[in-house]
Amino acid sequence: MNFKRFWTLLKARNREFFRDRAAFGWNFLFPFLIVAGFGVIFGGQSYTEYKIGLFPHPESQVRLDQIELPDTFRNMRYLKFIGFPTEANGLDKLKHHKIDFLLKSGRPPYKYYVSDESPKGYVLEQMFMASLVPPETRMPAEKKEIKTSAIRYIDWLFPGILAMNMMFSALWGVGYVVVRYRKNGVLKRLKVTPLTAFEYLSAQALSRIFLLMFTLTVVWTGCDLIFSFTVLGSYIDLFLVFGLGSLSLTALGLVLASRGTSEEFTTGILNFISWPMMFLSEVWFSLEGAPQWVKSAAQIFPLTHLLKAARKIMHDGAGLADISLEIIILSLMTFAFLTIGASMFSWNK
């Protein structure tokens, strides 16, 4: 590998990005607008239904006819009941805003948990208490406090927005750009130079990773000044996880760029990959209560494991040892993507 050729191409790719003012500005503006929209307009809440956890329950699917609940509460619309085997399992999901209300199944007196940081939890609490009327026949219910500090929904959402922005930037900034170069004959002209495929792909990947992490730092700093995000773990660990995630997503972009010749076809493939990843990787909402096959399908996406690791560091104070499984999976995915992309890469149409 010739470092001089590599460095020349790396600088050229970075200058191309920074000189494209529309793309450069949108990479910063887009995630900030999303965070501001959820944080200001909707108050950090965007769920479409109320999720209620029931414990102890051996399965996640709940048959309400087998559960002791007030009839009024049981028959309310827009309520989704999810079973948890233990109280600790339910509390963990409640703390991370994957459910809105946690209730112990069985006969009165009822015991329930609700987060004071959750507006929907407050609404569910009022609905549940109202279902115990009339006053003369009110059945007792006991409210329990969450021992750990509650997590704001905006804190849960923010890493998803950053990861989504990284995903689109990596896939489109590498996959689409390289295909456009191939179609316009730029790669064919580069082939007659001393530049090797390894040097070219390495420069493209490193340039994109640098831009992704630079954008991440700027967006994080700007949003943190407004919303004051809580990070219980190490910022260094969080930076390393996002760096590994950006490498994995960039490697996936190289796979898409290795053979494509049509910009239209590449656009379709990029949408086919990015949109399911955005909805199944828990960017906007939790998959708690979804069918098991949906949860299993989400595991094939690098974005899923990136967000798991990032949220564990931010919300649980996890270290690198605690997220070793996610790190291993992301590393294996990165190696597989790089191997496939390098072996399939072609300069020509």
RODRENZA-436059 format. One record per residue (C-alpha): chain; x, y, z. Coordinates in nm, 3 decimals, padded with zeros to 5 digits. Layout:
! residues N
mol A, c1 X, c2 Y, c3 Z
...
//
This chain:
! residues 349
mol A, c1 00.000, c2 00.000, c3 00.000
mol A, c1 00.139, c2 00.338, c3 -00.101
mol A, c1 00.060, c2 00.590, c3 00.172
mol A, c1 00.107, c2 00.893, c3 -00.055
mol A, c1 -00.156, c2 00.773, c3 -00.303
mol A, c1 -00.388, c2 00.674, c3 -00.020
mol A, c1 -00.351, c2 01.014, c3 00.151
mol A, c1 -00.409, c2 01.202, c3 -00.175
mol A, c1 -00.734, c2 01.018, c3 -00.240
mol A, c1 -00.845, c2 01.059, c3 00.121
mol A, c1 -00.797, c2 01.437, c3 00.108
mol A, c1 -00.974, c2 01.457, c3 -00.228
mol A, c1 -01.279, c2 01.269, c3 -00.097
mol A, c1 -01.301, c2 01.486, c3 00.216
mol A, c1 -01.273, c2 01.807, c3 00.013
mol A, c1 -01.545, c2 01.684, c3 -00.218
mol A, c1 -01.777, c2 01.635, c3 00.079
mol A, c1 -01.701, c2 01.968, c3 00.247
mol A, c1 -01.739, c2 02.160, c3 -00.078
mol A, c1 -02.084, c2 02.013, c3 -00.135
mol A, c1 -02.257, c2 02.264, c3 00.091
mol A, c1 -02.603, c2 02.111, c3 00.056
mol A, c1 -02.491, c2 01.763, c3 00.164
mol A, c1 -02.256, c2 01.902, c3 00.427
mol A, c1 -02.523, c2 02.119, c3 00.587
mol A, c1 -02.793, c2 01.853, c3 00.572
mol A, c1 -02.578, c2 01.601, c3 00.760
mol A, c1 -02.580, c2 01.838, c3 01.057
mol A, c1 -02.926, c2 01.988, c3 01.019
mol A, c1 -03.128, c2 01.668, c3 00.968
mol A, c1 -03.057, c2 01.494, c3 01.303
mol A, c1 -03.083, c2 01.820, c3 01.495
mol A, c1 -03.427, c2 01.893, c3 01.348
mol A, c1 -03.551, c2 01.546, c3 01.445
mol A, c1 -03.426, c2 01.577, c3 01.802
mol A, c1 -03.568, c2 01.926, c3 01.835
mol A, c1 -03.901, c2 01.814, c3 01.692
mol A, c1 -03.944, c2 01.528, c3 01.936
mol A, c1 -03.802, c2 01.721, c3 02.228
mol A, c1 -03.999, c2 02.044, c3 02.184
mol A, c1 -04.314, c2 01.972, c3 01.985
mol A, c1 -04.401, c2 01.630, c3 02.124
mol A, c1 -04.227, c2 01.661, c3 02.457
mol A, c1 -04.014, c2 01.358, c3 02.380
mol A, c1 -04.307, c2 01.120, c3 02.339
mol A, c1 -04.403, c2 00.942, c3 02.018
mol A, c1 -04.554, c2 00.606, c3 02.108
mol A, c1 -04.863, c2 00.498, c3 01.918
mol A, c1 -05.011, c2 00.276, c3 02.189
mol A, c1 -04.995, c2 00.210, c3 02.563
mol A, c1 -04.779, c2 -00.085, c3 02.667
mol A, c1 -04.856, c2 -00.246, c3 03.001
mol A, c1 -04.629, c2 -00.508, c3 03.157
mol A, c1 -04.775, c2 -00.787, c3 03.369
mol A, c1 -04.570, c2 -01.000, c3 03.610
mol A, c1 -04.523, c2 -01.278, c3 03.695
mol A, c1 -04.618, c2 -01.421, c3 03.358
mol A, c1 -04.416, c2 -01.696, c3 03.183
mol A, c1 -04.484, c2 -01.577, c3 02.826
mol A, c1 -04.483, c2 -01.236, c3 02.660
mol A, c1 -04.821, c2 -01.305, c3 02.498
mol A, c1 -05.098, c2 -01.244, c3 02.752
mol A, c1 -05.447, c2 -01.393, c3 02.750
mol A, c1 -05.654, c2 -01.139, c3 02.937
mol A, c1 -05.929, c2 -01.386, c3 03.019
mol A, c1 -05.679, c2 -01.567, c3 03.241
mol A, c1 -05.561, c2 -01.255, c3 03.426
mol A, c1 -05.725, c2 -01.099, c3 03.731
mol A, c1 -05.789, c2 -00.736, c3 03.628
mol A, c1 -06.069, c2 -00.481, c3 03.671
mol A, c1 -06.310, c2 -00.535, c3 03.381
mol A, c1 -06.316, c2 -00.165, c3 03.293
mol A, c1 -05.938, c2 -00.156, c3 03.259
mol A, c1 -05.922, c2 -00.488, c3 03.075
mol A, c1 -06.165, c2 -00.372, c3 02.807
mol A, c1 -06.010, c2 -00.032, c3 02.737
mol A, c1 -05.893, c2 00.029, c3 02.382
mol A, c1 -05.534, c2 00.094, c3 02.270
mol A, c1 -05.385, c2 -00.106, c3 02.556
mol A, c1 -05.124, c2 -00.373, c3 02.485
mol A, c1 -05.042, c2 -00.618, c3 02.764
mol A, c1 -04.698, c2 -00.784, c3 02.771
mol A, c1 -04.600, c2 -01.059, c3 03.012
mol A, c1 -04.273, c2 -01.074, c3 03.207
mol A, c1 -04.152, c2 -01.371, c3 03.413
mol A, c1 -04.020, c2 -01.162, c3 03.703
mol A, c1 -04.064, c2 -00.821, c3 03.857
mol A, c1 -03.701, c2 -00.732, c3 03.777
mol A, c1 -03.754, c2 -00.798, c3 03.404
mol A, c1 -04.053, c2 -00.568, c3 03.397
mol A, c1 -03.879, c2 -00.293, c3 03.592
mol A, c1 -03.586, c2 -00.296, c3 03.351
mol A, c1 -03.822, c2 -00.249, c3 03.054
mol A, c1 -04.015, c2 00.024, c3 03.238
mol A, c1 -03.696, c2 00.211, c3 03.320
mol A, c1 -03.590, c2 00.210, c3 02.955
mol A, c1 -03.932, c2 00.325, c3 02.826
mol A, c1 -04.004, c2 -00.005, c3 02.652
mol A, c1 -04.330, c2 -00.027, c3 02.846
mol A, c1 -04.536, c2 00.252, c3 03.005
mol A, c1 -04.685, c2 00.080, c3 03.309
mol A, c1 -04.599, c2 -00.229, c3 03.515
mol A, c1 -04.867, c2 -00.420, c3 03.705
mol A, c1 -04.854, c2 -00.729, c3 03.923
mol A, c1 -05.118, c2 -00.973, c3 03.808
mol A, c1 -05.340, c2 -01.143, c3 04.061
mol A, c1 -05.609, c2 -01.051, c3 04.304
mol A, c1 -05.633, c2 -00.720, c3 04.491
mol A, c1 -05.455, c2 -00.541, c3 04.640
mol A, c1 -05.286, c2 -00.457, c3 04.310
mol A, c1 -04.925, c2 -00.346, c3 04.299
mol A, c1 -04.801, c2 -00.131, c3 04.013
mol A, c1 -04.499, c2 00.070, c3 03.901
mol A, c1 -04.495, c2 00.386, c3 03.691
mol A, c1 -04.217, c2 00.623, c3 03.590
mol A, c1 -04.266, c2 00.986, c3 03.684
mol A, c1 -04.075, c2 01.076, c3 03.364
mol A, c1 -04.337, c2 00.911, c3 03.142
mol A, c1 -04.648, c2 01.116, c3 03.050
mol A, c1 -04.814, c2 00.802, c3 02.917
mol A, c1 -04.738, c2 00.627, c3 03.242
mol A, c1 -04.922, c2 00.903, c3 03.427
mol A, c1 -05.223, c2 00.867, c3 03.195
mol A, c1 -05.226, c2 00.489, c3 03.244
mol A, c1 -05.209, c2 00.532, c3 03.621
mol A, c1 -05.514, c2 00.758, c3 03.614
mol A, c1 -05.696, c2 00.515, c3 03.386
mol A, c1 -05.616, c2 00.224, c3 03.613
mol A, c1 -05.722, c2 00.406, c3 03.930
mol A, c1 -06.042, c2 00.519, c3 03.759
mol A, c1 -06.121, c2 00.156, c3 03.676
mol A, c1 -06.136, c2 00.080, c3 04.050
mol A, c1 -06.441, c2 00.304, c3 04.110
mol A, c1 -06.712, c2 00.355, c3 04.233
mol A, c1 -06.548, c2 00.465, c3 04.559
mol A, c1 -06.765, c2 00.245, c3 04.781
mol A, c1 -06.641, c2 -00.063, c3 04.596
mol A, c1 -06.289, c2 00.061, c3 04.525
mol A, c1 -06.033, c2 -00.217, c3 04.527
mol A, c1 -05.700, c2 -00.123, c3 04.685
mol A, c1 -05.390, c2 -00.060, c3 04.475
mol A, c1 -05.040, c2 00.013, c3 04.595
mol A, c1 -04.799, c2 00.229, c3 04.400
mol A, c1 -04.432, c2 00.130, c3 04.413
mol A, c1 -04.141, c2 00.362, c3 04.345
mol A, c1 -03.871, c2 00.278, c3 04.091
mol A, c1 -03.546, c2 00.237, c3 04.279
mol A, c1 -03.320, c2 00.356, c3 03.996
mol A, c1 -03.334, c2 00.694, c3 03.827
mol A, c1 -03.583, c2 00.716, c3 03.542
mol A, c1 -03.466, c2 00.775, c3 03.187
mol A, c1 -03.623, c2 01.049, c3 02.977
mol A, c1 -03.762, c2 00.934, c3 02.647
mol A, c1 -03.551, c2 01.194, c3 02.465
mol A, c1 -03.241, c2 01.030, c3 02.620
mol A, c1 -03.358, c2 00.694, c3 02.486
mol A, c1 -03.436, c2 00.836, c3 02.142
mol A, c1 -03.121, c2 01.042, c3 02.084
mol A, c1 -02.872, c2 00.758, c3 02.014
mol A, c1 -03.123, c2 00.614, c3 01.765
mol A, c1 -03.133, c2 00.941, c3 01.572
mol A, c1 -02.753, c2 00.963, c3 01.566
mol A, c1 -02.721, c2 00.601, c3 01.450
mol A, c1 -02.987, c2 00.651, c3 01.183
mol A, c1 -02.803, c2 00.955, c3 01.049
mol A, c1 -02.481, c2 00.753, c3 01.044
mol A, c1 -02.655, c2 00.471, c3 00.858
mol A, c1 -02.788, c2 00.693, c3 00.581
mol A, c1 -02.459, c2 00.880, c3 00.551
mol A, c1 -02.255, c2 00.560, c3 00.534
mol A, c1 -02.475, c2 00.376, c3 00.286
mol A, c1 -02.542, c2 00.668, c3 00.055
mol A, c1 -02.206, c2 00.840, c3 00.101
mol A, c1 -02.016, c2 00.525, c3 00.004
mol A, c1 -02.252, c2 00.295, c3 -00.186
mol A, c1 -02.422, c2 00.555, c3 -00.403
mol A, c1 -02.112, c2 00.768, c3 -00.463
mol A, c1 -01.894, c2 00.478, c3 -00.579
mol A, c1 -02.168, c2 00.352, c3 -00.812
mol A, c1 -02.197, c2 00.702, c3 -00.959
mol A, c1 -01.821, c2 00.712, c3 -01.011
mol A, c1 -01.834, c2 00.376, c3 -01.186
mol A, c1 -02.120, c2 00.483, c3 -01.411
mol A, c1 -01.948, c2 00.811, c3 -01.505
mol A, c1 -01.621, c2 00.636, c3 -01.584
mol A, c1 -01.422, c2 00.786, c3 -01.295
mol A, c1 -01.324, c2 00.445, c3 -01.162
mol A, c1 -01.216, c2 00.334, c3 -01.507
mol A, c1 -00.979, c2 00.628, c3 -01.528
mol A, c1 -00.846, c2 00.562, c3 -01.177
mol A, c1 -00.772, c2 00.204, c3 -01.275
mol A, c1 -00.499, c2 00.312, c3 -01.520
mol A, c1 -00.320, c2 00.499, c3 -01.239
mol A, c1 -00.090, c2 00.326, c3 -00.986
mol A, c1 -00.380, c2 00.336, c3 -00.738
mol A, c1 -00.481, c2 -00.011, c3 -00.618
mol A, c1 -00.833, c2 -00.126, c3 -00.529
mol A, c1 -00.727, c2 -00.173, c3 -00.167
mol A, c1 -00.595, c2 00.183, c3 -00.145
mol A, c1 -00.906, c2 00.323, c3 -00.309
mol A, c1 -01.151, c2 00.134, c3 -00.085
mol A, c1 -00.947, c2 00.209, c3 00.228
mol A, c1 -00.946, c2 00.581, c3 00.149
mol A, c1 -01.320, c2 00.580, c3 00.081
mol A, c1 -01.393, c2 00.395, c3 00.407
mol A, c1 -01.160, c2 00.604, c3 00.624
mol A, c1 -01.291, c2 00.928, c3 00.475
mol A, c1 -01.649, c2 00.830, c3 00.547
mol A, c1 -01.567, c2 00.716, c3 00.904
mol A, c1 -01.391, c2 01.047, c3 00.972
mol A, c1 -01.689, c2 01.242, c3 00.841
mol A, c1 -01.935, c2 01.029, c3 01.038
mol A, c1 -01.751, c2 01.075, c3 01.367
mol A, c1 -01.697, c2 01.445, c3 01.301
mol A, c1 -02.069, c2 01.490, c3 01.235
mol A, c1 -02.153, c2 01.282, c3 01.542
mol A, c1 -01.935, c2 01.501, c3 01.766
mol A, c1 -02.078, c2 01.828, c3 01.635
mol A, c1 -02.443, c2 01.713, c3 01.653
mol A, c1 -02.398, c2 01.560, c3 01.999
mol A, c1 -02.236, c2 01.876, c3 02.136
mol A, c1 -02.503, c2 02.104, c3 01.991
mol A, c1 -02.797, c2 01.895, c3 02.108
mol A, c1 -02.644, c2 01.833, c3 02.450
mol A, c1 -02.622, c2 02.207, c3 02.512
mol A, c1 -03.000, c2 02.225, c3 02.468
mol A, c1 -03.129, c2 01.898, c3 02.614
mol A, c1 -02.850, c2 01.799, c3 02.861
mol A, c1 -02.839, c2 01.426, c3 02.788
mol A, c1 -02.752, c2 01.184, c3 03.066
mol A, c1 -02.460, c2 00.945, c3 03.007
mol A, c1 -02.391, c2 00.708, c3 03.297
mol A, c1 -02.105, c2 00.528, c3 03.125
mol A, c1 -01.779, c2 00.642, c3 02.971
mol A, c1 -01.779, c2 00.887, c3 02.682
mol A, c1 -01.469, c2 00.712, c3 02.548
mol A, c1 -01.649, c2 00.376, c3 02.540
mol A, c1 -01.945, c2 00.541, c3 02.371
mol A, c1 -01.718, c2 00.701, c3 02.110
mol A, c1 -01.550, c2 00.365, c3 02.043
mol A, c1 -01.886, c2 00.193, c3 01.997
mol A, c1 -02.009, c2 00.455, c3 01.753
mol A, c1 -01.674, c2 00.430, c3 01.574
mol A, c1 -01.710, c2 00.053, c3 01.536
mol A, c1 -02.070, c2 00.099, c3 01.426
mol A, c1 -01.969, c2 00.354, c3 01.162
mol A, c1 -01.702, c2 00.113, c3 01.035
mol A, c1 -01.958, c2 -00.167, c3 01.007
mol A, c1 -02.212, c2 00.050, c3 00.825
mol A, c1 -01.943, c2 00.186, c3 00.592
mol A, c1 -01.830, c2 -00.170, c3 00.514
mol A, c1 -02.192, c2 -00.255, c3 00.429
mol A, c1 -02.193, c2 00.043, c3 00.193
mol A, c1 -01.881, c2 -00.094, c3 00.023
mol A, c1 -02.062, c2 -00.422, c3 -00.042
mol A, c1 -02.339, c2 -00.234, c3 -00.218
mol A, c1 -02.083, c2 -00.030, c3 -00.412
mol A, c1 -01.870, c2 -00.324, c3 -00.523
mol A, c1 -02.066, c2 -00.413, c3 -00.837
mol A, c1 -02.348, c2 -00.162, c3 -00.891
mol A, c1 -02.363, c2 00.026, c3 -01.218
mol A, c1 -02.713, c2 00.179, c3 -01.214
mol A, c1 -02.788, c2 00.472, c3 -00.985
mol A, c1 -03.160, c2 00.394, c3 -00.999
mol A, c1 -03.110, c2 00.028, c3 -00.905
mol A, c1 -02.865, c2 00.123, c3 -00.630
mol A, c1 -03.118, c2 00.369, c3 -00.487
mol A, c1 -03.374, c2 00.090, c3 -00.465
mol A, c1 -03.129, c2 -00.146, c3 -00.296
mol A, c1 -03.024, c2 00.122, c3 -00.047
mol A, c1 -03.386, c2 00.192, c3 00.044
mol A, c1 -03.457, c2 -00.181, c3 00.065
mol A, c1 -03.182, c2 -00.216, c3 00.326
mol A, c1 -03.199, c2 00.113, c3 00.514
mol A, c1 -03.573, c2 00.143, c3 00.577
mol A, c1 -03.623, c2 -00.201, c3 00.739
mol A, c1 -03.309, c2 -00.136, c3 00.941
mol A, c1 -03.447, c2 00.196, c3 01.062
mol A, c1 -03.780, c2 00.047, c3 01.176
mol A, c1 -03.658, c2 -00.287, c3 01.315
mol A, c1 -03.346, c2 -00.165, c3 01.497
mol A, c1 -03.547, c2 00.030, c3 01.761
mol A, c1 -03.451, c2 00.372, c3 01.632
mol A, c1 -03.794, c2 00.525, c3 01.701
mol A, c1 -03.972, c2 00.273, c3 01.921
mol A, c1 -03.915, c2 -00.047, c3 02.115
mol A, c1 -03.996, c2 -00.387, c3 01.968
mol A, c1 -04.117, c2 -00.506, c3 02.308
mol A, c1 -04.432, c2 -00.709, c3 02.253
mol A, c1 -04.361, c2 -00.766, c3 01.882
mol A, c1 -04.367, c2 -01.121, c3 01.740
mol A, c1 -04.052, c2 -01.322, c3 01.805
mol A, c1 -03.972, c2 -01.354, c3 01.434
mol A, c1 -03.961, c2 -00.974, c3 01.407
mol A, c1 -03.712, c2 -00.954, c3 01.696
mol A, c1 -03.503, c2 -01.229, c3 01.538
mol A, c1 -03.503, c2 -01.054, c3 01.200
mol A, c1 -03.377, c2 -00.734, c3 01.366
mol A, c1 -03.060, c2 -00.915, c3 01.480
mol A, c1 -02.922, c2 -00.934, c3 01.125
mol A, c1 -02.876, c2 -00.556, c3 01.111
mol A, c1 -02.560, c2 -00.388, c3 01.246
mol A, c1 -02.769, c2 -00.088, c3 01.354
mol A, c1 -02.951, c2 -00.308, c3 01.609
mol A, c1 -02.631, c2 -00.407, c3 01.789
mol A, c1 -02.489, c2 -00.055, c3 01.769
mol A, c1 -02.794, c2 00.087, c3 01.945
mol A, c1 -02.801, c2 -00.189, c3 02.207
mol A, c1 -02.441, c2 -00.116, c3 02.300
mol A, c1 -02.479, c2 00.263, c3 02.294
mol A, c1 -02.792, c2 00.261, c3 02.511
mol A, c1 -02.636, c2 00.023, c3 02.762
mol A, c1 -02.344, c2 00.263, c3 02.805
mol A, c1 -02.563, c2 00.573, c3 02.822
mol A, c1 -02.844, c2 00.443, c3 03.042
mol A, c1 -02.694, c2 00.157, c3 03.244
mol A, c1 -02.335, c2 00.273, c3 03.282
mol A, c1 -02.207, c2 -00.040, c3 03.105
mol A, c1 -01.840, c2 -00.083, c3 03.022
mol A, c1 -01.681, c2 -00.250, c3 02.722
mol A, c1 -01.684, c2 -00.586, c3 02.901
mol A, c1 -02.061, c2 -00.560, c3 02.950
mol A, c1 -02.121, c2 -00.505, c3 02.579
mol A, c1 -01.866, c2 -00.759, c3 02.457
mol A, c1 -02.133, c2 -00.957, c3 02.271
mol A, c1 -02.242, c2 -00.654, c3 02.069
mol A, c1 -01.877, c2 -00.564, c3 01.999
mol A, c1 -01.802, c2 -00.916, c3 01.876
mol A, c1 -02.108, c2 -00.922, c3 01.650
mol A, c1 -02.029, c2 -00.580, c3 01.501
mol A, c1 -01.666, c2 -00.682, c3 01.446
mol A, c1 -01.768, c2 -01.006, c3 01.271
mol A, c1 -02.019, c2 -00.820, c3 01.054
mol A, c1 -01.754, c2 -00.561, c3 00.963
mol A, c1 -01.502, c2 -00.830, c3 00.867
mol A, c1 -01.762, c2 -01.015, c3 00.659
mol A, c1 -01.874, c2 -00.698, c3 00.478
mol A, c1 -01.515, c2 -00.590, c3 00.405
mol A, c1 -01.424, c2 -00.935, c3 00.275
mol A, c1 -01.726, c2 -00.954, c3 00.047
mol A, c1 -01.687, c2 -00.596, c3 -00.076
mol A, c1 -01.315, c2 -00.632, c3 -00.151
mol A, c1 -01.355, c2 -00.965, c3 -00.328
mol A, c1 -01.644, c2 -00.841, c3 -00.548
mol A, c1 -01.512, c2 -00.493, c3 -00.625
mol A, c1 -01.479, c2 -00.403, c3 -00.992
mol A, c1 -01.340, c2 -00.085, c3 -01.152
mol A, c1 -01.541, c2 -00.132, c3 -01.470
mol A, c1 -01.907, c2 -00.156, c3 -01.557
//
